[in-house]
Amino acid sequence: MEKIAVLGTGYVGLVTGAGLADFGNEVTCVDLDETKIATLKQGKIPFYEFSLGEVVERNVREGRLSFSSDLIAAIRAARTILIAVGTPPGAKGEADLSQVFGAARTIAEQMTSYKLIVQKSTVPVGTGEKVLRLVESVLAERGKSIAFDVASNPEFLREGSAVEDFMRPDRIVIGTWSPKAEHILSGIYQRFYLNETPMIRTTVQSAELIKYASNAFLATKISFINEMANLCEAVGGDVKVVARAMGLDGRIGRKFLHAGPGYGGSCFPKDTLALASFSRAAGEPSKIVEATIDVNKRQRRRMLEKVRDLVGSLSGKEIAVLGLSFKPQTDDVRDSVAIDLIKLMQKEGANVRAFDPVAMERAAAELRKVEFAEDSYSAVKGADALVIATEWNEFRTLDLTKLLRLMRQPAVVDCRNIYDPATMEQAGFRYVSVGRSTYVPDRSGAPASGGVKKVIASTNGAGGKKKAGARRAGVGRKK
Ligand code: UDX
């Protein structure tokens, strides 16, 4: 059992703190924001994260987890201190580390015995060393010689499944510079020895880079498949099939190959920018990551073009948007495509009515003049187009007949490819998705050949005939 203080009660801090308490450690989660701490003390979680409430409640009840805004007391009481404060993007894409250094400075100013300072927030390579030097210099100013270590222990938690990811990780990364630090950190994660979770023990720098490299690689997979989707639209192909076939190659893997409106959220956009920024600063610019960022930006704009292609000028048009969070199972709207897209559509004169099962309150803080609906059907009433921006499960099974009846124009832009183009066309919709062209060559002049006709029928659902150049179903226009 280790005495741990977790500084910062955001997603990472709270999930990690609760999870480590669940493993038998004694954890105090600290935040300078007293309202937040008061909320947590009342048993309320300040954001939506599946099953986190249960874990927090259980560990508070069993006396292993507590909350406090008394930073100094928490620092003094714990041997291991996890820094899980925010690292928002700075002006040039670099991570703003002022909160990290602020926390490290306070630890150095207040510590009276050995501390293991563990970096949990995602920070550029080299930050661990800067923290080490900072603590050394503050201790020197104080005229104290107190032993301490610095470690990096990145998290790989996905919002919406953060608790599950914490409890069943693919790997644990422990970056240290001393056997003592390695020993303490390994002890905290002792529970994982039982289920043989791979534990990567390495230096602080490698651990820092592993986090960025992993996120940037996943973001690159997404931008890559989005480019393939755009290519499908141009040459006639179905990106879902392409991705599935690619993913069946074990070397590629099927995950993170879903084409869509581009990645969002609190990690990928920020981490790719930060990696691009510090690799440039290190004299080793990453062309791949820069391209990934660029493709992602363009992909967002493409969604707007898809809406325009379907309904023409957006001025005065009523647009329904389903989904506001950056992905399902979360109320997080940070860097959400939906929010961006709504703003872009409003700029062109559209009136927007939106619905999201959990993210409307948070979205309301980001948006102006959006009408929030009670459910999907009230959102689409009288709409000239429906934009599906987030793939919440409940949007996958909408009653199409009802939808058709309620909408003014039967136009659907499915940014997440959750509907089947043929079914939508058959149901009477003008339907556009991402990278799923239903183009087949016109063979009306050729003698009938059963096999081909059949394929055409099941691909189009349009009676086996498709006009030449009818690549629209999956498309926007060619760029
Ligand atoms: C991510 C990482 O997965 C996690 O390991 C890291 O620690 C934090 O960042 P998260 O941001 O919660 O987690 O969401 P994730 O599920 O990874 O999705 C990120 C974005 O990529 C979302 O906008 C999602 O819609 C998009 N995405 C994901 C795609 O567009 N296509 C895919 O195939 C997968």
Residues whose N, C-alpha, C, O or C-beta is under 5 A from the ligand:
A	BS01	UDX	E155 F156 L157 R158 E159 I222 F256 L257 H258 G260 G262 Y263 G264 G265 S266 C267 F268 F326 K327
